[in-house]
Amino acid sequence: MKRGWFVAVASLLVAGALVVGCKKTAKAPADASPPAIDAAALAVDAASTAGEDAGPLTPPVAAGKPGVQVLGVEYEGHEARLLPAIKGDGSQLAALSIGDDGGRGYLDLALQLVDGKTGKVVEELTLVEPDETTAAQREDGSFEPALLEAVKRRVADANARLATGDWRALTSHAADPADAEAPIIAAGVTWSLESGLHLIGRRAGKVVFDRTYTQLTGKKAPRGIDEDDMCPDIVVLSALHVDEPTGKALVAFGRQSGHNCGAPGDDLAVIALPR
């Protein structure tokens, strides 16, 4: 009796499992309504992924030409090609000015055209301006189309300027990012920014160049470091960009400050390389 009872129970359990399995694979009636779609959820999802698929804001620079491509106005940054550059006759140089926007982190970018004789910036073409970007940002994080179109137009105009003429890239020698006071070796000379903001060039231990920051840039020396100032203004030697054919170099003096304080782009000067 016990065995017969056990077999009967087992048979019922197997039958129940088969019924459940049939219910799981059963097709919905032909006239059943499709599941409801949450339109609001789809809208949010589309908005959150739109920026990911947008790609660079401006097109790549034409091959063999100097110029800049803006990837985005917020954190995406930019890509420069063959910059800084100099015209074939040495009459003009072009370089990007890249500011530090501090805590906001927006792109601060301009193209500077520098006179090859005087070293003065004769024209500055604004490409992306942080305050303008902030004002054009919507509550959802996107940006007003007018801003993006303005940036596209400015970049296109700047690249068109650089596409004409026989520009060639300078050879860049940048400072060690881990040690701002380390000298830079360029054109066979060891360069350093020393006391009183003197740019000193030495060859085989002998001083062959000595000019001050103010003499080279025409600007007053920044205030430097104040123990009570959370945002000091410090000048460092950022890079020398050399053009051997003309014997010229574009000197870039960087500006540093405190954490999240922000800083302007490099101050530029053109020098004749010591012979």
BELKACOR-V383863 format. One record per residue. N is the residue number from 1. RES is the residue in three letters. PSI is psi in degrees with one decimal (999 if undefined). NEAR is the number of other ideal C-beta (glycine too) atoms within 12 Angstrom. Layout:
N	RES	PSI	NEAR
N	RES	PSI	NEAR
//
This chain:
1	MET	-42.7	7
2	LYS	-39.9	8
3	ARG	-41.7	9
4	GLY	-38.6	10
5	TRP	-39.2	11
6	PHE	-43.0	12
7	VAL	-39.3	13
8	ALA	-42.9	14
9	VAL	-43.2	14
10	ALA	-40.6	14
11	SER	-40.3	14
12	LEU	-40.3	14
13	LEU	-42.7	14
14	VAL	-42.0	14
15	ALA	-40.6	14
16	GLY	-39.9	14
17	ALA	-40.0	14
18	LEU	-40.7	14
19	VAL	-45.0	14
20	VAL	-43.9	13
21	GLY	-39.9	12
22	CYS	-37.7	12
23	LYS	-35.9	12
24	LYS	-30.2	10
25	THR	1.8	10
26	ALA	141.9	11
27	LYS	149.5	9
28	ALA	149.5	11
29	PRO	148.9	7
30	ALA	-30.9	6
31	ASP	13.5	6
32	ALA	144.2	9
33	SER	143.6	9
34	PRO	155.8	7
35	PRO	146.9	7
36	ALA	142.0	9
37	ILE	130.6	11
38	ASP	96.9	10
39	ALA	-37.2	10
40	ALA	-41.2	11
41	ALA	-39.6	12
42	LEU	-39.1	13
43	ALA	-43.3	14
44	VAL	-42.7	13
45	ASP	-40.7	14
46	ALA	-41.1	16
47	ALA	-36.6	18
48	SER	-25.5	15
49	THR	-8.3	12
50	ALA	-43.8	16
51	GLY	-29.9	21
52	GLU	-30.8	12
53	ASP	0.9	10
54	ALA	-33.8	17
55	GLY	-173.9	15
56	PRO	146.7	22
57	LEU	-37.5	35
58	THR	157.5	33
59	PRO	163.7	18
60	PRO	157.8	20
61	VAL	144.2	29
62	ALA	140.6	19
63	ALA	135.6	10
64	GLY	1.6	15
65	LYS	146.5	27
66	PRO	151.6	36
67	GLY	-171.6	36
68	VAL	145.3	45
69	GLN	126.5	33
70	VAL	121.9	41
71	LEU	-33.0	25
72	GLY	159.5	30
73	VAL	-8.4	43
74	GLU	-90.8	29
75	TYR	-4.9	16
76	GLU	-31.2	25
77	GLY	-149.5	23
78	HIS	169.1	34
79	GLU	128.4	24
80	ALA	146.5	32
81	ARG	127.3	25
82	LEU	36.1	28
83	LEU	146.1	37
84	PRO	159.0	44
85	ALA	162.4	40
86	ILE	144.4	37
87	LYS	155.7	29
88	GLY	-35.0	16
89	ASP	1.9	17
90	GLY	8.1	27
91	SER	-23.4	21
92	GLN	146.4	37
93	LEU	155.8	46
94	ALA	135.9	44
95	ALA	152.9	43
96	LEU	138.6	45
97	SER	118.5	38
98	ILE	106.1	32
99	GLY	164.6	31
100	ASP	115.3	27
101	ASP	3.4	29
102	GLY	-140.0	21
103	GLY	-28.2	15
104	ARG	-39.3	21
105	GLY	14.6	20
106	TYR	155.2	31
107	LEU	133.8	40
108	ASP	101.2	31
109	LEU	135.4	41
110	ALA	156.9	32
111	LEU	124.9	39
112	GLN	133.6	39
113	LEU	124.5	34
114	VAL	134.5	40
115	ASP	130.0	24
116	GLY	-18.6	32
117	LYS	-50.3	18
118	THR	-21.4	18
119	GLY	6.0	32
120	LYS	144.5	22
121	VAL	112.5	29
122	VAL	-19.8	20
123	GLU	138.1	20
124	GLU	121.3	24
125	LEU	109.0	30
126	THR	130.9	27
127	LEU	-51.9	39
128	VAL	129.4	44
129	GLU	122.6	25
130	PRO	-43.9	31
131	ASP	-38.3	20
132	GLU	-39.6	25
133	THR	-45.3	35
134	THR	-44.5	24
135	ALA	-25.6	16
136	ALA	4.7	24
137	GLN	130.6	20
138	ARG	171.7	16
139	GLU	-29.6	8
140	ASP	4.7	14
141	GLY	-12.6	17
142	SER	174.3	21
143	PHE	149.9	30
144	GLU	133.2	19
145	PRO	-32.3	13
146	ALA	-38.1	15
147	LEU	-49.1	30
148	LEU	-38.9	28
149	GLU	-36.9	17
150	ALA	-42.4	25
151	VAL	-43.5	39
152	LYS	-43.1	24
153	ARG	-42.9	21
154	ARG	-44.4	29
155	VAL	-42.2	38
156	ALA	-41.4	26
157	ASP	-43.2	22
158	ALA	-44.4	39
159	ASN	-32.3	35
160	ALA	-37.3	20
161	ARG	-41.2	26
162	LEU	-15.3	38
163	ALA	-15.2	22
164	THR	143.6	17
165	GLY	173.3	20
166	ASP	64.1	19
167	TRP	147.0	33
168	ARG	149.8	28
169	ALA	144.6	29
170	LEU	158.2	39
171	THR	117.2	23
172	SER	137.3	25
173	HIS	103.0	28
174	ALA	155.8	26
175	ALA	157.7	28
176	ASP	116.8	17
177	PRO	-21.0	13
178	ALA	-12.5	8
179	ASP	93.7	13
180	ALA	-21.1	22
181	GLU	-4.2	20
182	ALA	141.7	19
183	PRO	161.5	23
184	ILE	132.5	34
185	ILE	119.8	21
186	ALA	137.6	35
187	ALA	37.1	29
188	GLY	13.2	21
189	VAL	142.8	31
190	THR	119.7	27
191	TRP	139.6	41
192	SER	152.4	28
193	LEU	115.9	38
194	GLU	-170.5	23
195	SER	136.9	14
196	GLY	16.6	16
197	LEU	44.1	30
198	HIS	125.6	24
199	LEU	113.4	40
200	ILE	131.6	27
201	GLY	129.2	35
202	ARG	137.5	23
203	ARG	121.0	19
204	ALA	38.1	11
205	GLY	-7.3	10
206	LYS	135.4	13
207	VAL	119.9	19
208	VAL	-3.9	22
209	PHE	135.3	32
210	ASP	102.8	24
211	ARG	150.1	28
212	THR	162.0	24
213	TYR	-43.8	34
214	THR	-41.7	19
215	GLN	-37.2	21
216	LEU	-38.3	32
217	THR	-19.2	30
218	GLY	10.0	20
219	LYS	150.5	23
220	LYS	149.0	15
221	ALA	133.4	23
222	PRO	167.1	26
223	ARG	-17.9	15
224	GLY	-144.5	20
225	ILE	128.0	16
226	ASP	128.2	14
227	GLU	-22.2	7
228	ASP	0.4	9
229	ASP	118.9	15
230	MET	-17.1	14
231	CYS	75.6	22
232	PRO	167.4	21
233	ASP	103.4	27
234	ILE	135.4	27
235	VAL	133.4	38
236	VAL	162.2	36
237	LEU	111.1	40
238	SER	-44.4	36
239	ALA	158.9	35
240	LEU	128.6	40
241	HIS	113.4	38
242	VAL	140.9	36
243	ASP	101.3	32
244	GLU	-40.0	19
245	PRO	-38.9	17
246	THR	-9.6	25
247	GLY	28.0	18
248	LYS	159.3	34
249	ALA	142.7	41
250	LEU	116.1	45
251	VAL	131.0	47
252	ALA	116.2	44
253	PHE	116.0	42
254	GLY	157.5	32
255	ARG	125.2	34
256	GLN	154.2	28
257	SER	-166.5	28
258	GLY	175.3	20
259	HIS	127.8	13
260	ASN	15.3	14
261	CYS	-28.2	21
262	GLY	161.9	23
263	ALA	151.4	29
264	PRO	173.7	27
265	GLY	175.7	30
266	ASP	147.6	36
267	ASP	133.9	39
268	LEU	151.2	42
269	ALA	145.9	41
270	VAL	130.0	40
271	ILE	156.4	37
272	ALA	129.0	25
273	LEU	138.0	29
274	PRO	140.2	26
275	ARG	999	12
//
